[in-house]
Amino acid sequence: MTDLLPARKITVAAALSAITIVLGATQLGFIPVPTPAGHATIMHIPAILGGILEGPVVGVIVGAIFGIYSFLDASTPIFKDPLVAILPRLFIGLFAYYAYALTKRWGISLAVTVATVVGTLTNTVLVLGMIVLRGYLDGKTALAVGITHGLPEIVVAVIITVPVVLAWKKVETGSGKSNL
């Protein structure tokens, strides 16, 4: 297994998964809001970080932990459906990774910002899309939830993710400067 997933990737996946679980267990990752979804979330951020920092496999693993936690801790019937709670979360880190890989030639700060926006939108659009496909909400309500939750989640995710990745890159390269 270490050939497929080196020790560093396993370690980072475990650390980000632990952060995901702590965010869920303490409820810091779920911000209560009075909408049909019930919560806005920052629990997708570790999956984005996993994808950007260690690649698509780590991003998918951390996204799976987020989804499983969301499913096991569901307070609404919508998220007791694994197709809503788990499946869309698998793509957060995956899409964030590819967005980062395709844009990193533009500079790391911009690439991380784009990847974070893509990862956050992946969570919002795929979860709400599945909610509509499964018949839990109509498209108009899902769009309203997407706008009221998605936009603030993007802003918060960028505010958190960009400095974390830049700091990680500084530590990783052993330099006091990042490649902005």
N, C-alpha and C positions, 0 to 999 in steps of 0.2 A: 504494500500500500504506500510505502514511503516513496517509491518511484513515481507513482501517480500523483501523490500529494506530499511534497517535501515537509520536513519537520517545521520549517518556518511558516508555511501556509497552514499547517494543522494548528500551530500555536496561535497565529493571528485569528484563524477561524474560531478557535476556542475562546480567545479573549473577547472578540466582538460578539460572539454568541452569549457569553456571560454578561456583557454589558446589556445586550438585548433583554435577557432574562431579568436583570436588575431593573431596567426601565419598566418592564411589565409588572414585576412583583411589587415595586414601590408605587406603581401607577404614575410615575414621572413621565413615562412614555405615552400615556393616554391623557389627553387634555379634554376634560368634559365640556361639551358644547350642546346647546339645546336644538339639535337637528336630528333627522331620522337616523343618521349614522351613530349618534351618541357621543362620539369622541373624535377629536383631531389627534394625529399621532406624530411623534418624532422617532418612533421605533424603527422606521425604515432607514434611518441614518447609518447605523452600523452595517447594514447590507450594502449601502452605497460605498461606505469606506472600504469594506471588504473587496468589492469589485474594483475600485480604483487602486487600492494599495497592493492587492495580491492576486487579482485576476478573477475571471468569471466563475471558477469552481468555488472559491471562497465566498464570492458574492452570493451564489446560489445557496450554499450551506447556511450562511447567516440569514438570508431571506427565508429559508425553510424554518429556521428556529423562530423567527418572528411570526411566521404564519402558524406554526404549531402552537406557539404560546397564545396567539390571538384566538385560535380555535379552542384550546383547552380552557381559556379564561373568558370565553364569550359571555357577555351579559345581555346580548340581544340574539334572537333566533337567527338573524341574518348571518352572524359570524359563527354559528354552530354548524354551518354548512362548509365542509372542507374545500369545496370548489370556490368559495368566496374568501375564506380565511387563509387558506394555504396556497393554492395554486398560483394566484397572481403574484404573491410575494416572492416566488422563486425567480422571477424575472427582474426584480429591482436591481440587484447587484450585477446581473448579467448585462442588462441594457446600460447601466452606469459605466461598466467596464468598457463596452464598445464605444460609447460616446466619448469617454476619456481617450481611448486609444486613437480614435479618428480625429480628435481635436488637439492633442497635446503638442503638435507642432506650432500651434497658435500661442503657446505659452502656458505654463502650468496653472496659473490662477484662472485663466479663462477656461481651460480644459476641465478643471475641477468644477467650476461653476456650471458649465454645460452638462457635465456628467451628473451633477447633483440635481439640476433641474430635470433632466431626463429620468433619473432614478425616482425622484419624487412623483413626477407625472405618471411614470409606469405604475407606481403603487396606486395612485388616485384613479387613473383611467381604467386599469385592469380590474381593480376591486369593484369600482362602480359599474363597469361594463358587465361584470359577472353578476352583480346584484340585479341589474336590469334583465340580463339573459335568463336568470333563474326566477324572475317574476316577483322579486321582493319589493322593488320600487319601479315606478314609471320613469321614463327617460327624462322628463322635465324636472322631476324631483331630484334625480341623480345628478343632473347638470347643475342644479342649484347647490347641492351638497359639494360637488366637485369644485365649484367656484369659491364657496364660502370656506371650505377646508383646504383645497389644493393650493390656492395662492398664498395664504399664510404659512402653510407647511413648506412651500418652496423657499420663502424668505428665511424662515428659521433654519431650514436645512443648509442653505448656502452660508448663513452666518456661522453655523457650527462647523460644517464640513471643510470649507476652504482653509481656515486657520489650522485645523487639525492635520489636514494633508500637507500643508506647507511646513508645519513643524515636524511632521514625520519625515518628510523629504530632507529637511536640514539634518536631522539626527542620522538618517540613513546614509547621507553622503559625508557626514562628519564635518560639514562646513557650517559656518555661521551665516551663510546667505542661501537663499533659495533661488531657483531659476525662474524668476517672475517674468 
